[in-house]
Amino acid sequence: MSTKITIIGAGSVGSTIAYTLAMDNDSASEIVLIDINKEKVLGEVMDIAQGTFFRNPVSIVAGDYADAKDSDIVIITSGIARKPGQTRIELTQTNVNILKQITPQITAVAPNAKYVIVSNPVDIMTYVFTKISGIPEKQIIGSGTILDTARLRYGLSEHCKIAQKNIHAYVYGEHGDSSFVPWSIADVAGTSIDNYPELVKDTVDYTPIDKDAMVEYVHTSGGEVIKRKGATFYAVSASVCQLVSLLTASSDSVATVSTLMHGEYGIEDVCISTLTMIGPDGVRCKLPVQLTDEEVEKLRASADLLKGIIAQIEH
Ligand SMILES: NC(=O)c1ccc[n+]([C@@H]2O[C@H](COP(=O)([O-])OP(=O)(O)OC[C@H]3O[C@@H](n4cnc5c(N)ncnc54)[C@H](O)[C@@H]3O)[C@@H](O)[C@H]2O)c1
């Protein structure tokens, strides 16, 4: 299958996504990387292209919007990265302005692409793109809490001493501090996460999960990485490449991604992450699985927080 993928923004995140896609034989046949920093994007493309001898043929170019024509997937990572100590929200207007500048240029040449929004604050950026782009909603996916969910799975897997694939637990809400874990739908190998210790108590040295600490771990993960190395890009790139593979698969999958709400859990007109069916046709629907009243309240509070920000920005 030939898949043309354009990545806008060749910074740490965009370049790592390009590299990961370029090294994976199944993801992309053509990759276009666009950035206002022409030298940087050329350097990134040279560096990635010179390693492609070791995979199936792939075209990778440092391009302009014309080169993105008829892309199947467009990934937006342009913007300013969060600095140590800076909140995602403080970045909002700057990154929205960048988005407003690039949107008409890319949508003119790739009206049928599926758009994966990664730039932060990702829920706001996804909402703004949905409102200004003229692109059908089903083609717009914010990476949302797919990264937070991956961090949660890693944390739970380390704690439970079982493979991440055997854990089904999710982070809902804003990609940020108001996100939460709906523990009522979390399971390990088909067993409620609360009952799991009882099953393994005779064989595994296991302490109960401190749920608050686990949520704290998810909330602080990005900041902890940024504090040490200045940016986060490997885990987010792995998450985005997983999204690409879901969007090019032959059937739908569920993932916690940010898409426009239409009354699910009493929430509308905001992009936020809950379980969402996505696949080759883009966004199929939100999967409104039953949550406890307390979890629904947390989701509504997260949505209200995002709406408060949307009300303060110009878009
Ligand atoms: N959603 C997530 O889970 C997640 C995780 C990590 C980072 N991010 C976000 O991804 C974005 C990129 O992060 P990064 O670490 O790669 O930042 P970075 O500063 O390394 O790269 C950003 C790139 O965008 C480019 N750019 C700026 N304006 C542009 C424009 N108008 N057109 C084209 N390119 C433009 C810059 O030249 C730069 O190369 C940030 O908003 C960051 O907060 C999101």
The ligand as an SDF file (V2000), in Angstrom:
LIG
                    3D

 44 48  0  0  0  0  0  0  0  0999 V2000
    0.5480   16.1480   22.0520 N   0  0  0  0  0  0  0  0  0  0  0  0
    1.5840   15.6370   22.7050 C   0  0  0  0  0  0  0  0  0  0  0  0
    1.4610   14.6000   23.3580 O   0  0  0  0  0  0  0  0  0  0  0  0
    2.9120   16.3510   22.6190 C   0  0  0  0  0  0  0  0  0  0  0  0
    4.0680   15.8100   23.2120 C   0  0  0  0  0  0  0  0  0  0  0  0
    5.2850   16.5030   23.0870 C   0  0  0  0  0  0  0  0  0  0  0  0
    5.3280   17.7220   22.3980 C   0  0  0  0  0  0  0  0  0  0  0  0
    4.1630   18.2090   21.8750 N   0  0  0  0  0  0  0  0  0  0  0  0
    4.1280   19.4980   21.1670 C   0  0  0  0  0  0  0  0  0  0  0  0
    4.6310   19.3380   19.8480 O   0  0  0  0  0  0  0  0  0  0  0  0
    5.0610   20.6110   19.3830 C   0  0  0  0  0  0  0  0  0  0  0  0
    6.4700   20.4620   18.8200 C   0  0  0  0  0  0  0  0  0  0  0  0
    7.3820   20.1230   19.8470 O   0  0  0  0  0  0  0  0  0  0  0  0
    8.9440   20.0220   19.5160 P   0  0  0  0  0  0  0  0  0  0  0  0
    9.6100   19.5400   20.7550 O   0  0  0  0  0  0  0  0  0  0  0  0
    9.1370   19.3040   18.2370 O   0  0  0  0  0  0  0  0  0  0  0  0
    9.2720   21.5800   19.3000 O   0  0  0  0  0  0  0  0  0  0  0  0
   10.4710   22.1820   18.4580 P   0  0  0  0  0  0  0  0  0  0  0  0
   10.6000   23.5930   18.8950 O   0  0  0  0  0  0  0  0  0  0  0  0
   11.6530   21.2750   18.5100 O   0  0  0  0  0  0  0  0  0  0  0  0
    9.9180   22.1520   16.9510 O   0  0  0  0  0  0  0  0  0  0  0  0
    8.8830   22.9410   16.4920 C   0  0  0  0  0  0  0  0  0  0  0  0
    9.1520   23.2120   15.0200 C   0  0  0  0  0  0  0  0  0  0  0  0
    8.0340   23.9330   14.4880 O   0  0  0  0  0  0  0  0  0  0  0  0
    8.5860   24.7870   13.5080 C   0  0  0  0  0  0  0  0  0  0  0  0
    7.6490   25.8650   13.1700 N   0  0  0  0  0  0  0  0  0  0  0  0
    7.3270   26.9440   13.8990 C   0  0  0  0  0  0  0  0  0  0  0  0
    6.4510   27.7000   13.2010 N   0  0  0  0  0  0  0  0  0  0  0  0
    6.2220   27.0610   12.0390 C   0  0  0  0  0  0  0  0  0  0  0  0
    5.4230   27.3620   10.9050 C   0  0  0  0  0  0  0  0  0  0  0  0
    4.6840   28.4570   10.8480 N   0  0  0  0  0  0  0  0  0  0  0  0
    5.4300   26.4680    9.8890 N   0  0  0  0  0  0  0  0  0  0  0  0
    6.1860   25.3590    9.9190 C   0  0  0  0  0  0  0  0  0  0  0  0
    6.9560   25.0360   10.9700 N   0  0  0  0  0  0  0  0  0  0  0  0
    6.9820   25.8790   12.0040 C   0  0  0  0  0  0  0  0  0  0  0  0
    9.8720   25.3210   14.1350 C   0  0  0  0  0  0  0  0  0  0  0  0
   10.7510   25.8630   13.1830 O   0  0  0  0  0  0  0  0  0  0  0  0
   10.4120   24.0560   14.7950 C   0  0  0  0  0  0  0  0  0  0  0  0
   11.3100   23.3500   13.9690 O   0  0  0  0  0  0  0  0  0  0  0  0
    4.9800   21.5550   20.5830 C   0  0  0  0  0  0  0  0  0  0  0  0
    3.7730   22.2740   20.5170 O   0  0  0  0  0  0  0  0  0  0  0  0
    4.9630   20.5950   21.7580 C   0  0  0  0  0  0  0  0  0  0  0  0
    4.3820   21.1740   22.9110 O   0  0  0  0  0  0  0  0  0  0  0  0
    2.9990   17.5590   21.9550 C   0  0  0  0  0  0  0  0  0  0  0  0
  1  2  1  0
  2  3  2  0
  2  4  1  0
  4  5  1  0
  4 44  2  0
  5  6  2  0
  6  7  1  0
  7  8  2  0
  8  9  1  0
  8 44  1  0
  9 10  1  0
  9 42  1  0
 10 11  1  0
 11 12  1  0
 11 40  1  0
 12 13  1  0
 13 14  1  0
 14 15  2  0
 14 16  1  0
 14 17  1  0
 17 18  1  0
 18 19  2  0
 18 20  1  0
 18 21  1  0
 21 22  1  0
 22 23  1  0
 23 24  1  0
 23 38  1  0
 24 25  1  0
 25 26  1  0
 25 36  1  0
 26 27  1  0
 26 35  1  0
 27 28  2  0
 28 29  1  0
 29 30  1  0
 29 35  2  0
 30 31  1  0
 30 32  2  0
 32 33  1  0
 33 34  2  0
 34 35  1  0
 36 37  1  0
 36 38  1  0
 38 39  1  0
 40 41  1  0
 40 42  1  0
 42 43  1  0
M  CHG  2   8   1  16  -1
M  END
$$$$
